[in-house]
Amino acid sequence: MPNPLFDALFAPMEGQARPLMHLPDGTVLSAAEFHAMTARLANALRAVGVATGARVVVQAAKTPQMLALYGASVASGAVFLPLNTGYTAEEVAYFLADSDACLLLVDPERREVMAPLAARLGIRLETLGEGGSLDALASDCAPGFAPATRAPDDLAALLYTSGTTGRSKGAMMSHDNLLSNARTLVELWRFTSQDVLLHALPIFHTHGLFVACNVVFLSGAQMIFQPRFDLDAVIAALPRATAMMGVPTFYTRLLADPRLSRELVGHMRLFISGSAPLLSETHMAWQARTGQAILERYGMTETNMLTSNPCDGPRRPGTVGPPLPDVALRITDPESGAPLPEGQTGMIEVRGPNVFQGYWQMPEKTAAEFREDGFFITGDLGRIDAEGYVQIVGRAKDLIISGGFNVYPKEVELVLDEMPGVLESAVIGVPHPDFGEAVLAVLAPTGAGPDLAAIGSAMRERLARYKQPKGYVLLPELPRNTMGKVQKAGLRARYRDHFTR
């Protein structure tokens, strides 16, 4: 019985003694062991009532079990929904309710915090990881599993993405959306069974999960599996790796360390950066220091990867390379939708097998984001040069990408506007040498004005860390146009050097 994603990524691991994951404690998990872990967890999912098509939500630490749960969900025909581990219970509640999830998995130490939420929503709660309840159940299950039959267009994952207004949207990713992109990237980036990927990215995000892991699984490569980016651990691991995928923060922090040298990375085949803009200065500093050019690419939660600088050929600073071979990309007038000629700036629209199926339970929003000919309107502004390289100029929406994670300003502004001494707020993203872009809060005061220390404390309680402002600016009033709309473009231009000067 076919199950496209499982058949391509996980089934080939069965019985293979080859190394797959090099873990922080020095142990090595073989492909066969990982396959058995995946099968046991798939049986455990069935045992707790997860049916084909059901949504499985997981907010848990980066572990082999967390990654195996992805394979188990695919095998069982469920829809995998990973959440940022920084989300508060209040934030998680929205995703559970909106997705109509049947199961929530969290770290064992989070059970007590999340139990009231799960009970209120009528969702089964289990724990994952060392001492986890699902792990205990899986340990008694068979190491084999007959995958559920799935079609290429059936959903495999649901990833929530942010907009500038309104609620978060669930991007529906099918088996073919994920598999087609993995196949293209393996070929384009020349991944083989001889590669060892240094993996220090989170796996609740497209970059770390559907790009990095899918490429490793499909190519038969290995990975050095690190729970997070730790500078010392990354430098220690680099001599054993052939490739690394990271966000700009990885590269700026490595550049700040005197141990980074041509000798340290001379054997490396490929450095890839994405999820946030890589400053041209970082690209050039890395090349001067190491003799290697970072390969920058561009993608979205809704599409996985769309463009990439070439493996063989010039990797140009400030660009994200040409469109992938199976992606059609055009630049259009944001108002009329008419195609624009080469070199002009406009809306980036894309079409391809990797483009998502639409937004979960939001047919009107889905219809508004697609053209009649199937092109998806990304909301990003860009241009294409004479050689076909794409340059991202900005975002038509006010979406902020900080450290690779999406932040929509309205959510942060709603919290800020509740704070004593704040009349109103405007949240913008401005360049940051470490995070690519950082959240800056511009506040108009009232009365005696705000206590910024108290606001910082309140933000830490209410929002995930990456959403919290990295800086605050006080203005007598927010700038507005004649229609009364806050002029965020002007604020971004005014404070673009706030974190870089």
VOMAR-425399 format. One line per field, with one value per residue (C-alpha): y, x, z; residue in three letters. Coordinates in nm, 4 decimals. Layout:
<rs>
py	c(Y,...)
px	c(X,...)
pz	c(Z,...)
residuo	c(ALA,...)
</rs>
This chain:
<rs>
py	c(0.0000,0.3363,0.6059,0.8420,1.0269,0.7242,0.5040,0.7519,0.8823,0.6163,0.2737,0.2469,0.2642,-0.0719,-0.3161,-0.0716,-0.0780,0.2397,0.5369,0.7936,1.0238,1.1155,1.2246,1.4719,1.1976,1.0333,0.7497,0.6742,0.5836,0.3595,0.3880,0.0530,0.1671,0.4901,0.2981,0.0682,0.3705,0.5231,0.1994,0.1593,0.5181,0.4649,0.1655,0.3762,0.6472,0.3881,0.2560,0.5984,0.6394,0.8469,0.7851,0.8523,1.2262,1.3232,1.6134,1.5270,1.8332,1.8171,2.0781,1.8987,1.9238,1.8322,1.4630,1.1533,1.0615,1.3962,1.3371,0.9752,1.1025,1.2875,0.9568,0.7824,1.0402,1.0012,0.6215,0.6240,0.8671,1.1428,1.5108,1.6263,1.9664,2.0729,2.3828,2.6179,2.5099,2.8726,2.9077,2.9659,2.7563,3.0484,3.0447,2.6645,2.6743,2.8547,2.5980,2.3046,2.4488,2.5719,2.2446,2.0337,1.8176,1.4762,1.4473,1.6834,1.5669,1.7665,1.7158,1.5230,1.8301,2.0257,1.7806,1.9559,2.2946,2.1640,1.9196,2.1804,2.3113,1.9647,1.8813,2.2046,2.1346,1.7630,1.6636,1.3628,1.4548,1.2357,1.3061,1.2448,1.2011,1.0405,0.9147,1.0031,0.8203,0.7647,0.6316,0.3837,0.2699,0.2475,0.0328,-0.2446,-0.2110,-0.4072,-0.2603,-0.3048,-0.1155,-0.1379,0.2234,0.3727,0.4145,0.7768,0.9605,1.2256,1.5040,1.3808,1.6017,1.5105,1.8227,2.1389,2.4308,2.7557,3.0736,3.4333,3.7274,4.0940,4.0975,3.8447,3.4958,3.2529,3.0374,2.6645,2.5886,2.2454,2.0477,1.7300,1.4270,1.5496,1.9071,1.7819,1.4990,1.6943,1.9672,1.7187,1.5475,1.8790,1.9936,1.6643,1.6963,2.0709,2.0676,1.7414,1.5488,1.1837,0.9024,1.0360,1.3590,1.4365,1.7325,1.9377,1.9850,2.2518,2.3904,2.3398,2.0690,2.2399,2.4652,2.4106,2.4731,2.2190,1.9585,1.9563,2.0923,1.9546,1.6234,1.5319,1.5926,1.3713,1.0933,1.0948,1.0992,0.8395,1.0900,1.1160,1.4002,1.5323,1.5921,1.8793,1.9956,2.3625,2.5963,2.5913,2.7671,2.5348,2.2233,2.3423,2.4235,2.0823,1.9081,2.0915,1.8642,1.5643,1.7317,1.7961,2.0416,2.2754,2.4437,2.7475,3.0841,3.4037,3.4028,3.0856,3.2544,3.5845,3.4019,3.1791,3.4837,3.6420,3.3445,3.3433,2.9633,2.9947,2.9492,2.8110,2.5064,2.4365,2.4302,2.3485,2.0009,2.1293,2.0945,2.3290,2.6043,2.6988,2.9930,3.0709,3.1588,3.5226,3.7659,3.7138,4.0527,4.1029,4.2031,3.8637,3.6817,3.8683,3.8411,3.4631,3.4227,3.6323,3.4374,3.0823,3.0961,2.9579,3.1273,3.0705,2.9417,3.1541,3.0347,3.1517,2.9757,3.0053,2.7913,2.7588,2.6494,2.5066,2.6174,2.8321,2.9591,2.8807,3.0109,2.7402,2.4694,2.5123,2.8758,3.2194,3.2635,3.6295,3.8312,3.9936,3.7476,3.4164,3.2701,3.1551,2.9699,2.5944,2.3847,2.2855,2.6265,2.8939,3.2406,3.5738,3.9369,4.1194,4.4586,4.4428,4.6299,4.4839,4.1477,4.2162,4.0644,4.3106,4.3117,4.2004,4.4279,4.5876,4.5435,4.3865,4.1037,3.7580,3.4931,3.1229,2.7958,2.4422,2.0988,2.2254,2.4977,2.4173,2.3047,2.6116,2.7405,2.5101,2.5895,2.9284,2.8884,3.2600,3.3412,3.0600,3.1909,3.5427,3.4246,3.2351,3.3622,3.1864,3.0250,2.8664,3.1138,3.1794,3.5439,3.5329,3.8832,3.9387,4.2060,4.1296,4.1597,3.9275,4.0319,3.9491,3.6251,3.5060,3.5694,3.6792,3.9602,3.9997,4.3693,4.3604,4.2331,4.3805,4.2573,4.3728,4.0228,4.0143,3.7218,3.7230,3.4470,3.2435,3.2656,3.4547,3.7335,3.9267,4.2747,4.2835,4.0106,4.1989,4.5332,4.3973,4.3068,4.6357,4.8435,4.6908,4.8131,5.1107,5.4292,5.3132,5.5048,5.3001,5.1025,5.0158,4.7037,4.6829,4.4650,4.6261,4.4807,4.3036,4.1618,3.8446,3.7707,3.9075,4.1116,4.2058,4.3242,4.6940,4.8470,5.2131,5.3460,5.6604,5.7320,5.8490,6.0005,5.9497,5.7167,5.3473,5.1527,4.9684,4.7219,4.6247,4.5939,4.3650,4.1438,4.1283,4.0387,3.7488,3.6071,3.6602,3.5855,3.3454,3.4893,3.5469,3.7653,3.9933,4.3335,4.3590,4.7344,5.0163,5.3681,5.6411,5.9005,6.1739,6.0280,5.7682,5.9008,5.8629,5.9278,6.1241,5.8108,5.7715,5.4615,5.4354,5.4802,5.1762,5.2053,5.5431,5.4013,5.1147,5.3615,5.5903,5.3144,5.0698,5.1293,5.0964,4.7631,4.7958,5.1338)
px	c(0.0000,0.1568,0.2512,0.4670,0.6563,0.7135,0.8120,1.0781,1.2182,1.1743,1.1086,1.4600,1.6131,1.4705,1.7493,2.0271,2.3112,2.4669,2.5038,2.2260,2.2463,2.5550,2.4199,2.5658,2.6588,2.8825,2.6460,2.5371,2.1837,2.1731,1.9184,1.7694,1.7347,1.5677,1.3310,1.2343,1.1788,0.9536,0.7537,0.7073,0.5849,0.3469,0.2000,0.1748,-0.0131,-0.2618,-0.2931,-0.3962,-0.6580,-0.4856,-0.6768,-0.5793,-0.6041,-0.6054,-0.3869,-0.1020,0.0389,0.3838,0.5652,0.8741,1.2509,1.4693,1.5409,1.5584,1.2130,1.0710,1.2091,1.0875,0.7407,0.7385,0.7987,0.5426,0.2778,0.3500,0.3368,0.0068,-0.1498,-0.1830,-0.1122,0.2014,0.1809,0.5025,0.5008,0.7745,0.8955,0.8891,0.5118,0.3223,0.0184,-0.2001,-0.0449,-0.0650,-0.4370,-0.5108,-0.3313,-0.4976,-0.8449,-0.7995,-0.6529,-0.9099,-0.6206,-0.6782,-0.3450,-0.0968,0.2560,0.4847,0.8025,0.7431,0.8208,0.5492,0.2700,0.1470,0.1347,-0.0451,-0.2870,-0.5561,-0.5436,-0.5787,-0.8648,-1.0466,-1.0224,-1.0944,-0.7618,-0.5583,-0.2247,0.0870,0.4537,0.7520,1.1195,1.3067,1.0462,0.7643,0.4324,0.4243,0.7808,0.6789,0.3861,0.6038,0.8625,0.6023,0.5034,0.6365,0.9308,0.7350,0.4370,0.2254,0.1980,-0.1423,-0.2279,-0.1926,-0.2135,0.0362,-0.2155,-0.3102,-0.1965,0.1230,0.1763,0.0110,0.2426,0.1122,0.2459,0.1921,0.0432,0.0456,-0.3151,-0.5679,-0.4983,-0.2221,-0.2929,-0.2338,-0.0478,-0.1537,0.1427,0.0819,0.3061,0.4011,0.4629,0.7302,0.8710,0.9025,1.1006,1.3309,1.4082,1.4883,1.7152,1.9065,1.9908,2.0549,2.2746,2.4520,2.3700,2.4805,2.5274,2.8807,2.7540,2.7390,2.5122,2.5794,2.2251,2.1885,1.8522,1.5189,1.2950,0.9596,1.0364,1.0411,1.4151,1.5313,1.2629,1.1425,1.4601,1.7464,1.6020,1.4165,1.7307,1.9353,1.6752,1.6243,1.9939,2.1001,2.3337,2.4187,2.3657,2.5426,2.2309,2.2744,1.9895,2.0554,2.3208,2.6038,2.9152,3.1664,2.9760,2.9452,3.3164,3.4002,3.1702,3.2742,3.5755,3.3372,3.0831,3.0668,2.7731,2.5876,2.2488,2.1961,2.0363,2.2447,2.2924,2.5033,2.7440,2.7734,2.8508,3.1083,3.2709,3.3016,3.5071,3.8833,3.8778,3.7002,3.9666,4.0233,4.1833,3.8781,3.6341,3.8656,3.7134,3.3519,3.1582,2.8673,2.7430,2.3757,2.1895,1.8202,1.5085,1.6201,1.8111,2.1876,2.3565,2.5985,2.8589,2.8251,2.8541,3.1707,3.3272,3.2690,3.4252,3.7268,3.7777,3.7132,3.7625,3.4093,3.0920,2.7708,2.4851,2.1791,1.8341,1.4741,1.1595,0.8442,0.6426,0.3792,0.6207,0.9395,1.2307,1.1717,1.5123,1.8765,2.2162,2.3974,2.6292,2.8341,2.8449,2.8593,2.6807,2.5992,2.5766,2.2376,2.0598,1.8828,1.9727,1.7554,1.4232,1.4463,1.4156,1.0543,0.9414,0.7910,0.8560,0.7387,0.7416,0.4107,0.2636,0.1261,-0.1887,-0.2831,-0.1055,0.0424,0.3877,0.6773,0.9899,1.3348,1.4946,1.1746,1.0606,0.7244,0.5386,0.6950,0.4492,0.5309,0.3889,0.5214,0.4674,0.6086,0.3451,0.0993,-0.2626,-0.4104,-0.4858,-0.6588,-1.0313,-0.9787,-1.1104,-1.1600,-0.8054,-0.6734,-0.8634,-0.7323,-0.3698,-0.3795,-0.4155,-0.6538,-0.3567,-0.2337,0.0388,0.0715,0.1118,0.3983,0.3622,0.7355,0.8711,1.1651,1.3307,1.5093,1.8323,1.9550,2.1187,1.7983,1.9054,1.6286,1.6789,1.4337,1.3664,1.1207,0.7844,0.4602,0.3238,0.4778,0.5823,0.9042,1.1471,1.3747,1.6325,1.4375,1.1045,0.7974,0.6582,0.3478,0.3423,-0.0243,0.0182,0.3009,0.1217,-0.1885,0.0218,0.2132,-0.1024,-0.2261,0.0794,0.0518,0.1936,0.1560,-0.0936,-0.0263,0.2498,0.3947,0.6075,0.8513,1.1383,1.4756,1.8154,2.0083,2.3613,2.2800,1.9139,1.8886,1.5922,1.4877,1.1644,1.1683,0.8770,0.7967,0.5819,0.3737,0.3464,0.0583,0.0607,0.3954,0.5051,0.5875,0.8180,1.0287,1.1664,0.8132,0.7112,1.0071,0.9060,0.5447,0.6515,0.8601,0.5505,0.3146,0.5113,0.7739,1.1242,1.1699,0.8562,0.9761,1.1131,1.4913,1.4618,1.2196,1.1850,0.9666,0.8022,0.5546,0.3159,0.3239,0.3565,0.0389,-0.0723,-0.3823,-0.5950,-0.4786,-0.2659,0.0627,0.3484,0.5562,0.7664,0.8872,0.9624,1.1620,1.3660,1.4209,1.5363,1.6973,2.0372,1.9045,2.0796,2.3714,2.5207)
pz	c(0.0000,-0.0989,0.1502,-0.0609,0.2106,0.4336,0.1408,0.0259,0.3551,0.6228,0.4700,0.3156,0.6655,0.7720,0.8534,0.7595,1.0111,0.8714,1.1088,1.0875,1.3886,1.5914,1.9306,2.1830,2.4310,2.1738,2.0861,1.7322,1.6283,1.3230,1.0453,1.1524,1.5141,1.4066,1.1795,1.4682,1.6944,1.4295,1.3927,1.7687,1.7990,1.5060,1.6889,2.0052,1.8156,1.6966,2.0534,2.1867,1.9145,1.6463,1.3229,0.9636,0.8966,1.2659,1.3788,1.6165,1.7925,1.9504,2.1568,2.2768,2.2928,1.9971,2.0476,1.8270,1.9630,1.8485,1.5002,1.4990,1.5911,1.2580,1.0801,1.3002,1.2152,0.8438,0.8745,1.0599,0.8123,1.0719,1.0129,1.1962,1.3663,1.5455,1.7649,1.8771,2.2204,2.3318,2.3018,2.6234,2.7176,2.6129,2.2668,2.2338,2.3138,1.9881,1.7720,1.9463,1.9076,1.5513,1.4249,1.6113,1.7320,1.8847,2.0692,2.2342,2.3116,2.5414,2.7424,3.0682,3.2802,3.0957,3.1697,3.4812,3.3084,2.9997,3.1649,3.2487,2.8907,2.7385,2.9756,2.8912,2.5179,2.5482,2.3912,2.4967,2.6551,2.6451,2.7091,2.4826,2.5630,2.8515,3.0980,2.8591,2.8657,2.4882,2.4999,2.7678,2.5587,2.2471,2.4242,2.4488,2.0826,1.7862,1.5870,1.2651,1.1261,0.8109,0.6893,0.6180,0.2509,0.1457,-0.1866,-0.3006,-0.2324,0.1163,0.4031,0.5846,0.7956,0.9158,0.9885,1.1303,0.9806,1.0814,0.9008,0.9893,1.1045,1.2211,1.3440,1.2556,0.9519,0.9165,0.5938,0.4661,0.3301,0.1332,0.0884,-0.2582,-0.1421,0.0976,-0.1118,-0.4365,-0.2632,-0.0893,-0.4205,-0.5869,-0.3036,-0.2850,-0.6524,-0.6511,-0.3390,-0.4391,-0.1216,-0.1173,0.1319,0.1876,0.3459,0.7159,0.7964,1.1091,1.2392,1.5090,1.3913,1.5701,1.4241,1.4824,1.1847,0.8078,0.7816,1.0385,0.9722,0.6131,0.4545,0.6634,0.7836,0.4656,0.2592,0.4926,0.4949,0.1195,0.0313,0.2872,0.4517,0.8232,1.0651,1.3716,1.5794,1.8255,2.0509,1.9740,1.8407,2.0920,1.9653,2.1303,2.0248,1.6653,1.6402,1.7870,1.5388,1.2211,1.1503,1.1314,0.8995,0.5269,0.5281,0.7596,0.7313,0.9505,1.0007,0.9737,1.3522,1.3227,1.0867,1.2742,1.5982,1.4316,1.2720,1.6158,1.7395,1.6694,1.6303,1.2942,1.0286,0.6810,0.8385,1.0571,0.7640,0.4735,0.4312,0.4349,0.1124,0.1708,0.4037,0.3567,0.5114,0.5194,0.7225,0.7515,0.5293,0.5266,0.5263,0.2382,0.4966,0.6659,0.3324,0.2378,0.5842,0.5831,0.2409,0.3362,0.6586,0.5366,0.1615,0.1135,-0.0068,0.1884,-0.0257,0.0511,-0.0489,-0.0079,0.0990,0.3044,0.5413,0.2687,-0.0028,0.1465,-0.0743,-0.3820,-0.4950,-0.4286,-0.5157,-0.7127,-0.5841,-0.9005,-0.9980,-0.8368,-0.5039,-0.5043,-0.1818,-0.1357,-0.3636,-0.3037,-0.6418,-0.9325,-0.8882,-0.8287,-1.1465,-1.0784,-0.9498,-1.1737,-1.0293,-1.1625,-1.0520,-1.0783,-1.0139,-0.6569,-0.7548,-1.0939,-1.0861,-1.4307,-1.4928,-1.4691,-1.6856,-1.5715,-1.3122,-1.1871,-0.8283,-0.7608,-0.5913,-0.5966,-0.7135,-0.7392,-0.8663,-0.8294,-0.6746,-0.3441,-0.2999,-0.0227,-0.0542,0.1139,0.4628,0.7094,0.7351,0.5643,0.2066,0.1532,0.2638,0.0439,-0.2587,-0.1977,-0.1937,-0.5245,-0.8822,-1.1197,-1.2967,-0.9722,-0.8748,-0.5010,-0.3970,-0.1474,-0.0052,-0.0609,-0.2910,-0.5147,-0.8516,-1.0952,-1.2654,-1.6145,-1.4942,-1.3282,-0.9684,-0.7328,-0.4840,-0.1968,-0.1543,0.1329,0.2445,0.1316,0.4604,0.7855,0.8804,1.0830,1.0537,1.3564,1.3878,1.1348,1.3206,1.2042,1.4199,1.3301,1.4796,1.5732,1.8341,2.0044,1.9759,2.1479,2.4509,2.4507,2.4246,2.7514,2.9417,3.1831,3.0364,2.6745,2.4637,2.1514,1.9886,1.6502,1.6177,1.3289,1.2123,1.1516,1.0511,1.3258,1.2842,1.4788,1.4061,1.0527,1.1694,1.5215,1.6798,1.7683,1.9606,1.9006,2.1844,2.2226,2.5976,2.8063,3.1547,3.3260,3.0481,3.0481,3.2805,3.0226,3.2762,3.3796,3.0160,2.9481,3.2387,3.1199,2.7672,2.8967,3.0653,2.7743,2.4575,2.3285,2.3491,1.9772,1.9678,2.2473,2.1409,2.1387,2.1820,2.2595,2.1200,2.2709,2.0431,2.1393,1.8819,1.6054,1.2478,1.0416,0.6867,0.5892,0.6318,0.9917,0.9239,1.1100,0.8623,0.9472,0.6329,0.7559,1.0996,0.9488,0.7407,1.0406,1.2749,1.0329,1.1995,1.5554,1.6197,1.3761,1.4512)
residuo	c(MET,PRO,ASN,PRO,LEU,PHE,ASP,ALA,LEU,PHE,ALA,PRO,MET,GLU,GLY,GLN,ALA,ARG,PRO,LEU,MET,HIS,LEU,PRO,ASP,GLY,THR,VAL,LEU,SER,ALA,ALA,GLU,PHE,HIS,ALA,MET,THR,ALA,ARG,LEU,ALA,ASN,ALA,LEU,ARG,ALA,VAL,GLY,VAL,ALA,THR,GLY,ALA,ARG,VAL,VAL,VAL,GLN,ALA,ALA,LYS,THR,PRO,GLN,MET,LEU,ALA,LEU,TYR,GLY,ALA,SER,VAL,ALA,SER,GLY,ALA,VAL,PHE,LEU,PRO,LEU,ASN,THR,GLY,TYR,THR,ALA,GLU,GLU,VAL,ALA,TYR,PHE,LEU,ALA,ASP,SER,ASP,ALA,CYS,LEU,LEU,LEU,VAL,ASP,PRO,GLU,ARG,ARG,GLU,VAL,MET,ALA,PRO,LEU,ALA,ALA,ARG,LEU,GLY,ILE,ARG,LEU,GLU,THR,LEU,GLY,GLU,GLY,GLY,SER,LEU,ASP,ALA,LEU,ALA,SER,ASP,CYS,ALA,PRO,GLY,PHE,ALA,PRO,ALA,THR,ARG,ALA,PRO,ASP,ASP,LEU,ALA,ALA,LEU,LEU,TYR,THR,SER,GLY,THR,THR,GLY,ARG,SER,LYS,GLY,ALA,MET,MET,SER,HIS,ASP,ASN,LEU,LEU,SER,ASN,ALA,ARG,THR,LEU,VAL,GLU,LEU,TRP,ARG,PHE,THR,SER,GLN,ASP,VAL,LEU,LEU,HIS,ALA,LEU,PRO,ILE,PHE,HIS,THR,HIS,GLY,LEU,PHE,VAL,ALA,CYS,ASN,VAL,VAL,PHE,LEU,SER,GLY,ALA,GLN,MET,ILE,PHE,GLN,PRO,ARG,PHE,ASP,LEU,ASP,ALA,VAL,ILE,ALA,ALA,LEU,PRO,ARG,ALA,THR,ALA,MET,MET,GLY,VAL,PRO,THR,PHE,TYR,THR,ARG,LEU,LEU,ALA,ASP,PRO,ARG,LEU,SER,ARG,GLU,LEU,VAL,GLY,HIS,MET,ARG,LEU,PHE,ILE,SER,GLY,SER,ALA,PRO,LEU,LEU,SER,GLU,THR,HIS,MET,ALA,TRP,GLN,ALA,ARG,THR,GLY,GLN,ALA,ILE,LEU,GLU,ARG,TYR,GLY,MET,THR,GLU,THR,ASN,MET,LEU,THR,SER,ASN,PRO,CYS,ASP,GLY,PRO,ARG,ARG,PRO,GLY,THR,VAL,GLY,PRO,PRO,LEU,PRO,ASP,VAL,ALA,LEU,ARG,ILE,THR,ASP,PRO,GLU,SER,GLY,ALA,PRO,LEU,PRO,GLU,GLY,GLN,THR,GLY,MET,ILE,GLU,VAL,ARG,GLY,PRO,ASN,VAL,PHE,GLN,GLY,TYR,TRP,GLN,MET,PRO,GLU,LYS,THR,ALA,ALA,GLU,PHE,ARG,GLU,ASP,GLY,PHE,PHE,ILE,THR,GLY,ASP,LEU,GLY,ARG,ILE,ASP,ALA,GLU,GLY,TYR,VAL,GLN,ILE,VAL,GLY,ARG,ALA,LYS,ASP,LEU,ILE,ILE,SER,GLY,GLY,PHE,ASN,VAL,TYR,PRO,LYS,GLU,VAL,GLU,LEU,VAL,LEU,ASP,GLU,MET,PRO,GLY,VAL,LEU,GLU,SER,ALA,VAL,ILE,GLY,VAL,PRO,HIS,PRO,ASP,PHE,GLY,GLU,ALA,VAL,LEU,ALA,VAL,LEU,ALA,PRO,THR,GLY,ALA,GLY,PRO,ASP,LEU,ALA,ALA,ILE,GLY,SER,ALA,MET,ARG,GLU,ARG,LEU,ALA,ARG,TYR,LYS,GLN,PRO,LYS,GLY,TYR,VAL,LEU,LEU,PRO,GLU,LEU,PRO,ARG,ASN,THR,MET,GLY,LYS,VAL,GLN,LYS,ALA,GLY,LEU,ARG,ALA,ARG,TYR,ARG,ASP,HIS,PHE,THR,ARG)
</rs>
